[in-house]
Amino acid sequence: MMVLRSLLFMAWMYGLMAVMGLVCLPLLAGPRVWVKGVVKLWIRLMHWGLRTIGGVHIKIEGLENLPKGGALIASKHQAMVDVFWPWLYCDDPALIFKKELVFLPVFGWYALKLKNVMVDRAGHATALRIMLRKARELAQEGRQIIIYPEGTRGQPGETLPFKPGVAALYTQMEVPCVPVALNSGLHWPARGLVLTPGVIRVRILPPIAPGLKRKDFMRLLQDQIDTASKELLLLDEG
């Protein structure tokens, strides 16, 4: 039964993306705020389908910990759904993602218009400098930079090493870093299509103030995110 429900939800999500993306194409010629509105509407409709078709609810904890203005938000990453909540709850997010995604039809066009931060993974040091400069500029404009420090989707309970890019951003941007824990992989698998009914919990933790040494920051960030994510797994089991 869940296989069928999951397939129906995926059809709903991608079908909605295609229809809305094509119908709203003329808005790409307008201000960025118009496109943000389209993306927020699509995410709300996608969440509705996730609840009603897939039986998966999303609960956000700790919204009071999201700072106003420029910030770095470092999140655990277990499922595709992890990239959506910032658009509903952050003032003006900018996601860091691999450059290849820009070439996807519809998705790439909107990602460019929203002025996200693209990373060329083959560019090494030069690509890192470009990413840091762009992220710093956007943070100075008051935007929240979203990064997934593990660099890939992991399994629930899995501890993956954080990539050094998050420390470079923290050092260069000189803004608070907000850790985010979650348990999304329990209900939306990283590598698979079949959903598991239940509650995806996203826990936004108190910000880490700027100014820590790189090693201290990385140790604190990973400890907070991994500890809270494991707590959410136990909460789900209970």
N, C-alpha and C positions, 0 to 999 in steps of 0.2 A: 504493500500500500504506500509506504513512504517513498519508494522508487517513483511511483506515478506522481505523487504529490510534489516531489522534488523536481521532476521533469516539467510539470506544469508551472511551478514557480520560476524555473530558469527560462521557460518560454515567455512568461509574463515579464520578467526583468529585462531580458535582452530585446524582446519585441517592443516593450515600452521605450527602451533606449533608442532603438532604431526609429520608431515613429516620431517620438518627441524630438530627437536629434535632427531629423530631416525637416519636420514641420517648422521647427524654430530656427532653422539655418539663417534666415534673414536677420535674426537678432545678433548674429556675430558681427554685423556691421555697426551695431550700436554700442553703447557703453557696457563695460564689464559687469555692472550691477544687473543688467538684464539677463545675462548668461548665468550669473549666480542664482537668480530667481528660478530659471529653468532647471538648473542642477538640483536645487533644494526641493523643487516640486517632484522631480523624478525620484529622488531619494525617499521622500515621504511616501510616494506611491509604491516604491519598491519595498519599503518597510511594511506597508499595509499588506502587500502580497506575501511577504515573509511570515507575517502573523497569521493571516487568514488561510493561506494555502499550505504553507510549510509548518505552521504551528510553532514558529520560533519567535519569541519576543526579545526585545532589546531593552536593557535597563542601564541607565547611565548614573553613576554615583560620583559625587565630588565636583559637581559643576562649579561650586564656589571657589575651587582651586584654579580655575582658568583665569589667568590675568587678562586685563584689558591692555590692548596695545601690543607692541612687539614682544615675542616670546618664542622659545624653542620647545616643541612638544615631542617627546620621545616615547613611542608606543611599542608595546609588544605586538607581534604580528603572527596571527594564526590562520586568518581567513580573508577572503576578498572583502567581506563586509567591513573590515577594520578601517578601510580608507573612506568610508562614507560619513560616519558620525561627525567628524570635524566640521563638515559643511553645514550641519544643522546647529551646532553648539558653539563654535568659535566665531569671533567677530568677522575675521577676514583671513581664512587659512590659505596657505600655499604649500602644496605637497611636494616633497622631493621624490622623484621617480626616474626610472631609467629612460633615456632618450628614445629608445626604440618604440615606446608606447605612443609617441607623437605621430608616428606614421600609420597608426590604426585609423581607419575611416570613422568619422563622426567623433569618437572618443578623443582622438588626437586634436581635432579642430577646436573642440571645447577646452581641452587642457591648455592649449596655447593661449586662447582668449582669456582664460582665468589667470594667466601669468604664474604658473607653477614653476618649480625649479627642476630643470632637467639635468640629468647626470649622464655623461658619456663614460661608461665603464671601461672603455678601451683607451680613454684619454690619460689615465694615470694622474701625474702631478698637475698637469695643465688643466685637466677636467676638474680636479679638486679645487684649484684656485678660482676657476670660473664659478663653481658652485658656491664657494664661500663668499665671493664678492656679491653674487646675486642674492643669496640668502640674507646677507648683512644689509643690503639696500632695501629689501622688502621689509625686514624687521624695523628698519628706521622709518619706514612708511606706516608702521603700526600693524603689520601683518604677523600672523602666527605661523611659524615654519614647522611643518609636520614631517618627522623622520621616523623610520622603523629601523632601529640600530642593528638588528640582527641581519638585515639585508635580504631576508627571505622569510617565507612562512614556515614556522616550526609546528611541531606537534604539541598538544596539551601536556604540560609537565616537563617538556624538553627544555634544557638550558643550552642556548647557543651563544657563542662569544659575540660581543658587540663589535661592530666595525669601528675603526678609528675616526671615521667621518663625523660621528656625533660629538666626539671630544673636540675636534677641530672647529665645528660650528659653535659649540659652547664657549670656547676660548675666544674666537674671533667676534662673535655677535655681542658678547657681554650683556646678555639678557637672562632672565630666569628660565630654567629648564623644568618643564612639567613632565614627570614620569606618568605613564599610563599602563595599567595592567588590565588583562582581560582573559576570558575563557572561551572565546568564539570558536576555537577549533573543536570543542565538544559538540557543537551543534551545526557547524558549517565546515566540513573537512577541507584541509588545505589541498589535498589531492584526491578529489572525488566529487560526486554530484549529489549523493544522498544525504539529505538533512536529517537531523535528529531533533524532534520537538523538545522545547525547553526554553530556558532564559539565557541569552547571551548577556553577560555582565561586563561592563566597562567601568573600571575604577580609576578616576583621575586623582592622583596623589598630590600632596602639597608641593609647591615649586621648590626647586633647588636654587638657591641664590647664586648669582654669578661670582666669580673670583676664586673658586677652588682650583687647586692644582689638578693637572690633567689626570694623573693616576687616581687621586682621591675622588674626583668626579666620576670617573668610569666605574670605580669600585662601588660607590654609593648608588649610582644610577642603576647598575645591573642588579645589585642586591635588593633595592626597593621594588623594581619591576618584577623580578623573578619571585620574590617572597610573596608579594601581593597576588600575583597570578596563581601561585600554588594555593593560596588561601581561597581564591575564588573556585578552584577545582574542588576543594574540600567542601565548600559551601554548596556547590552544585550536587555533590554526592549526598550531602545531608538533606 
